[in-house]
Structure formats: structure tokens, C-alpha cells
Amino acid sequence: MSPPLLFTRDGAVAVLTLNRPEARNALSPELACRLADAMDEIAADDAIRAVVLTGAGDKAFCAGGDLALSLPLLSGARQPQDEWDRRFLADDGVNARIAQRGFDLPKPVIAAVNGACMAGGMETLLGTDIRIAVPHATFALPEAVRGVIPFAGALVRLPRQIPYALAMEMMLTGTAIDAPTALNAGLIGRIVEPGALMETAMAMARKVAANAPVAVQQIKRTVIAASGVTLAEGYEMEDRAKRVVMSTEDAREGPRAFMEKRPAVYRGC
């Protein structure tokens, strides 16, 4: 059987594919743990400079937590049956790493949304940095309909990323929105045809990966850290990031390469 998560590399780009198309790529305990482990590996590997996250098939990016496997474990309706189940219950950091909730992953993540993006899949999306979707993609947080709540960041992130009224409509009613609505609200950055989805995502990831990694990572870290703070606090964070970046050899290489009319060679230091 194919593993529930495919982890491949294309140069400096890591590609993560949720690989349970028969279950709409729902997060089983095993898939959740494997995805969390992949995030740990990516965070620790300096050779990886950007990430593309997508789902297998053309129906769903991720339908969220598996209603037959994962959520019953969390509610106590199902007892653990294997090591994946036990780890999923015991490791509170699994969901945090999947959704980048309180988890420092400075490498940019590009979501290639190939279909329905719901519940835990939607919360995973909210932790990504660049989002591309196909025209038939839909987005929903139906937890309240199932008697639970979003608990991997959506309650905090969604109203900061899209208009408050739309965020509350989605979470309180569980109603899905389509790709054009998500684009207009700023939840995603662009819509492309299915055949161009991965090509577009990979091209963007390679462009990110070609940039100076310290600069890229400081941009991401500072933008996330500055969300919700005062302007004065944000400016202090920006100044700290500037000092970090300007002390690198890459900050000297970029202007030098421009003047010499050649591609810059960034080493991340």
C-alpha cells in the first residue's frame, strides 16, 4: 500500500502530498503523525528552502480529521488500537506542527489546493504562506455542525486573514465558500486550472528557494510575530530582523551580483 504521506524533494523544494485520496485525504492518526514528523525534518534541514503542500487526486486537498479514526480518539469514543493512535493522543504537538500553530517553521509553505479544503485541512491551510487553488476548490470549517470546534488555529487566524463577518459565517454555520469567494476575501492568492496547479506552485516555490534564505525566513518570522502587536512593537521586530539579515554574507552577495550582472549565489549565511 502507498504511504499516507508522500515526501519528495526537488532541489531546495520539499513536496508533501497527503496521500489518502480514497478518504479525501482526511488526517488519520498515522497521516497526522507522519506530516508532523515531516515538518520537523523540514524545519531542521537547511537544504530545504521552500515547501509545497498538496493532496492526492482531484477531489480534495484535505477533508480534515478522519471522522472514523481521529476525532473519536480525541473524544474518547474510540480506544487506541496501534502505535499511531497512541502517539496521536499523547503528543499534543502533532496538530501544532501540522498547522504551524506555535511551531517555528521559517521556510515558506505554498499550498496547492486541488479540491475540498475542510476542517483540519482548512486549519492547515491557514498556517501556509502562499495559496493557489483550482476553480472547483471549496473551503469550510464545519466543526460546529459535528458538535466540536476548530482547535488548530482557525479561531484566532481566520478573522485575521479574511473579513470578520465572513469568518464568523463560515465557523458558526459551517457553510462552505467557493474558490472565487476565497480569492475575493484574500484567503487564497490565485486560481489556476487543475493542469497548471502543481506547475504554478513549483515555479513559485523555486522562485522563493532561489532567494536569500535568511532574508526569506526573517520576513516570514517577523510578519507572523508582528500580527496583533502595536506598530512600535512591530517596528522593533522589523529592526531586529534587519540587523540579522544585514550581518549576513548574502546581504553583500545580492547587490554584488546585481552590479556584476550575474545570478546571486545565496548560501544562507
C-alpha positions in Angstrom: 0.0 0.0 0.0 1.1 3.5 -0.7 2.2 5.5 2.4 -0.4 8.1 3.6 2.2 10.9 3.1 4.5 11.3 0.1 7.6 13.3 0.9 9.8 14.2 -2.1 12.4 16.8 -2.9 13.1 18.8 -6.0 16.3 20.7 -5.3 15.7 23.0 -2.4 11.9 22.5 -2.5 10.2 19.8 -0.4 6.9 18.5 -1.7 4.4 17.0 0.7 1.4 15.2 -0.7 -1.4 14.0 1.5 -2.0 10.6 0.0 -5.4 9.2 1.1 -7.5 10.1 -1.9 -10.0 7.3 -1.1 -10.7 9.2 2.2 -10.5 12.7 0.7 -7.0 12.9 2.2 -8.5 13.1 5.7 -6.0 13.2 8.5 -5.8 9.7 10.1 -3.6 9.4 13.2 -0.9 7.9 11.0 -1.0 10.6 8.4 -1.1 13.3 11.1 2.0 12.0 12.8 3.9 11.5 9.6 3.0 15.0 8.5 4.2 16.4 11.9 7.4 14.4 11.5 7.9 15.8 8.0 7.5 19.4 9.3 10.2 18.7 12.0 12.5 17.4 9.3 11.9 20.3 7.0 12.5 22.8 9.9 15.8 21.2 10.7 17.2 20.8 7.2 19.0 23.9 5.9 19.0 22.5 2.4 15.2 22.9 2.2 14.2 26.4 1.5 10.6 26.2 0.5 7.7 23.7 0.7 4.8 22.7 -1.5 1.8 21.1 0.3 -0.9 19.4 -1.7 -3.4 16.5 -1.8 -3.5 13.4 -4.0 -6.2 13.1 -6.6 -8.5 15.9 -7.8 -11.3 15.8 -5.2 -9.8 17.1 -2.0 -6.8 18.9 -0.6 -7.8 17.6 2.9 -11.2 16.9 4.4 -9.9 17.4 7.9 -9.5 15.0 10.7 -10.8 11.5 9.9 -14.3 11.2 11.4 -14.0 7.5 11.8 -10.4 7.4 13.2 -9.0 10.6 14.6 -11.9 12.6 16.1 -13.4 9.5 18.0 -9.9 9.1 19.6 -9.9 12.7 20.8 -13.5 12.5 22.2 -12.9 9.1 23.9 -15.4 7.3 21.7 -12.6 5.0 20.3 -9.8 3.5 22.2 -6.2 3.5 20.7 -5.5 0.4 18.6 -1.9 0.9 17.5 1.2 3.0 18.0 -0.1 5.7 15.6 -3.2 6.1 17.7 -1.3 6.2 20.9 1.1 8.7 19.7 -1.6 10.9 18.2 -3.3 11.0 21.6 -0.1 11.5 23.6 1.7 14.1 21.5 0.0 17.4 21.8 2.5 18.9 19.3 1.2 16.8 16.3 -1.6 19.2 15.4 0.6 22.2 16.3 3.2 21.1 13.8 0.7 20.3 11.1 -0.9 23.7 11.3 2.2 25.6 12.3 0.4 26.7 15.4 3.1 27.8 17.9 5.6 25.9 15.8 8.5 27.7 14.2 8.8 26.7 10.6 10.5 29.7 8.9 10.6 28.0 5.5 7.7 29.3 3.4 4.9 26.8 2.6 2.9 27.0 -0.6 -0.4 25.3 -0.6 -1.6 23.8 -3.9 -5.3 23.3 -3.1 -6.6 20.7 -5.5 -10.1 20.3 -4.2 -12.1 20.5 -1.0 -10.3 22.1 1.9 -12.2 21.5 5.1 -11.9 21.4 8.9 -8.4 20.4 9.9 -7.4 20.8 6.3 -8.6 24.4 6.3 -6.7 25.0 9.5 -3.5 23.5 7.9 -4.1 25.9 5.0 -4.3 28.9 7.4 -0.7 28.1 8.5 0.6 28.3 5.0 2.1 31.4 3.4 1.2 31.3 -0.3 -2.1 29.7 -1.6 -3.0 28.6 -5.0 -6.3 26.8 -5.8 -8.2 25.1 -8.6 -11.6 26.6 -9.7 -13.5 23.7 -8.1 -11.8 24.1 -4.7 -14.1 24.7 -1.7 -13.3 25.9 1.8 -15.2 25.1 5.0 -14.9 24.9 8.8 -17.9 22.6 9.6 -16.8 21.6 13.1 -19.8 23.2 14.9 -22.1 21.1 12.7 -20.3 18.0 14.1 -20.6 19.1 17.7 -16.9 20.3 18.0 -14.9 23.4 17.3 -11.8 24.2 15.2 -8.8 23.8 17.5 -5.7 24.1 15.4 -5.6 27.9 15.0 -8.7 28.9 13.0 -10.5 30.6 15.8 -7.5 33.0 16.0 -6.2 33.1 12.5 -9.3 33.1 10.3 -10.7 36.5 11.5 -7.2 38.0 11.0 -6.9 36.6 7.4 -10.3 37.4 6.0 -13.1 39.8 6.9 -14.6 39.1 10.4 -18.2 38.7 9.2 -17.2 36.1 6.6 -15.0 34.3 9.1 -17.8 34.1 11.6 -20.3 33.0 9.0 -18.0 30.1 8.0 -17.4 29.0 11.5 -20.8 29.4 13.0 -22.8 28.0 10.1 -20.3 25.5 8.7 -21.2 26.8 5.2 -18.5 26.3 2.5 -17.3 29.1 0.3 -16.1 28.6 -3.3 -12.7 29.5 -4.8 -13.8 32.9 -6.3 -15.2 33.9 -2.9 -12.0 32.7 -1.2 -10.0 34.7 -3.7 -12.0 37.9 -3.2 -11.7 37.5 0.6 -7.9 37.1 0.4 -7.9 33.6 1.7 -6.1 32.4 -1.4 -3.8 34.3 -3.7 -4.8 32.9 -7.1 -6.9 30.4 -9.0 -5.4 28.3 -11.8 -6.7 25.4 -13.9 -6.1 21.9 -12.5 -3.5 21.0 -15.1 -1.4 24.1 -14.1 -1.7 23.8 -10.3 1.5 21.9 -9.4 3.5 23.6 -12.2 2.5 27.0 -10.8 3.1 26.0 -7.2 6.5 24.5 -8.0 7.6 27.6 -10.1 6.7 29.8 -7.2 8.5 27.6 -4.7 11.6 27.6 -6.8 11.5 31.3 -7.0 11.3 31.6 -3.2 14.0 29.0 -2.8 16.3 31.0 -5.1 16.2 34.0 -2.8 18.4 34.6 0.2 17.2 32.1 2.8 18.0 34.2 5.9 16.1 37.1 4.4 13.1 34.9 3.4 12.9 33.3 6.9 13.2 36.7 8.7 10.4 38.0 6.5 8.1 35.1 7.5 9.1 35.1 11.2 8.6 38.9 11.5 5.3 39.1 9.7 3.9 36.3 11.9 5.3 37.7 15.1 4.1 41.2 14.4 0.5 40.2 13.8 -1.6 41.8 16.5 1.2 43.9 18.2 1.4 47.7 18.2 3.2 49.5 15.4 6.0 50.4 17.7 6.5 46.8 18.7 6.3 45.7 15.1 8.9 48.2 14.1 11.2 46.9 16.8 10.8 43.4 15.4 11.5 44.7 11.9 14.7 46.4 13.1 15.9 43.2 14.7 15.2 41.3 11.5 17.2 43.9 9.6 20.2 43.6 11.8 20.1 39.8 11.4 19.9 40.0 7.6 22.3 42.8 7.1 25.0 40.9 9.0 25.0 38.0 6.5 27.3 37.4 3.6 24.1 37.0 1.5 23.3 40.7 2.1 26.6 41.5 0.4 26.3 38.9 -2.3 22.9 40.2 -3.6 24.0 43.8 -4.5 27.4 42.5 -5.7 25.7 40.0 -8.1 23.4 42.7 -9.4 26.3 45.0 -10.2 28.2 42.2 -11.8 25.1 41.3 -13.9 25.0 37.6 -12.7 22.7 35.4 -10.7 23.3 35.7 -7.0 24.6 32.6 -5.2 23.0 32.6 -1.7 24.4 30.3 1.0 22.2 31.2 3.9 24.9 32.8 6.0 
